[in-house]
């Protein structure tokens, strides 16, 4: 592509707005791990973080998410992405855990209990602070 056609493409994208709904949902969101895997300065009494181990865990979780992302419901991906970004310490491990829990709850709800009736309902309300 020439420079002029690159510029034209960027202008066209700007005029069209964001990609169609669902297009961005097909990819694992980009999370900022700076606050999550930041080494502490040692002046506080908080948990000491091994930055390399933290980043390795986050990379492994992201790889798992990339392989399975479309297997999760879009509503669960949206909810869990918002949850993983709460509090300023974003985490792929937290995102993966949330998605796995949502999946497991859906499976449990669909299976009858030993008494033969549907599983007890789980709270459907979102935690305070999450957008709808």
N, C-alpha and C positions, 0 to 999 in steps of 0.2 A: 504494500500500500504506500502511496506517496504521502508526503506531509499534508498536502491539501486534502486528500481523501480521509486521512486520520482526523484532521480537524473537523471535517464535515460529519464524520461518524460521531465524534464527541458532541457536536452541536445537536445532531439528530437524537442522540440518546438523552440529552438534556431536555429537549422538547417533548420527547415521549414520556419522560418521567421514569419511575422505577420499573424494574422488570415485572412481568406478569406475576400475579399471586401464585405461589407454589414454586416458582423458579428458584428463588433464593432458599426456599425450605428444603430443597433437594441436596443441600450441602451442609456440612457441619459448620456452625458459626465460628468465627474467629474470636477467640477469647484472649484477653490480656493477662498473662500469667505473672507480670511483674510483681504485683503485691502478694500473690499467692506463694511464690517461691523465693521471696526476698529473704536474704540472710539477715538475722537480727544483729543489732550492734552490740549485744551482750550487756547492755546497761539496764535491761529490764528482766523481769522474772518470767517472761513468757516462754513458750516451748521453743527450743532451738531447732532451726530448720536446716537440713542438709540440702542445699540448693540443687546439687546435681541429682540426688535421689528424687527430689520433688519434681524436677523437670522430666526425669525419666518416667516417673509414674504418670505425669500429665501427658507425655508423648504417647505412652502405651494406651492410655484411655482414649486419646484422640484417634489413634489408629483403629481401635475397636469401634469407635463411633463412626468413623469413615466407612468401615466395612458394613456396618449394620444400620446406618442412619435411616434409610428409606423403609426399614422394617418396622419402625416405630410410628405410631399415629401422629399426624401433623399437630393435633391439639396437644399431645403429650410433649412433642418436640418444642413447641412454643412455650408451654408452661415450664418445662424443665430448663430451657435456655434462660428464661427470665429468672428462675430460681438460682441458677448457676452464676448469674451476674449480680445477685444481691450482695450488698455489704462491701463492695469494692474489691473483694478477693475472688476473682473469677476462676473457675476450675472445671476442666474436662472430667475429672474424677467425679465431681459432684453431679455434673450433667449426666454422665453415664449411670451413676447410682440412681438418680431420680427416674430416668427412663426405664431402668430395670424394675424399679419398684412399681411404677405405673403399669408396666406390662404384667407383673406378677399379681397386682391387685385385680386387674381385668380378668386374668385367668381364674383367680380365686372366686370372683363374683359369678363367673359362669358355671362353676362347679357346685353341685348341691352339697350341703353339709351332711353329716351322718344322720341327722334327724330327717333328711329328705327334703328340707326346704332350702330356698336360696341362701347364699352366704349373707351374713349381716352386712348392712350397708356401711361403707367407709365414708368419712367426711368428704363432701364434694366441694366445700368452700375453699377458695384460694386463700393462702396466707395473706395477712395484711401487707400491703406494699406492692403486690403484684398487679400489673395492669391486666385488664380483661381484653 
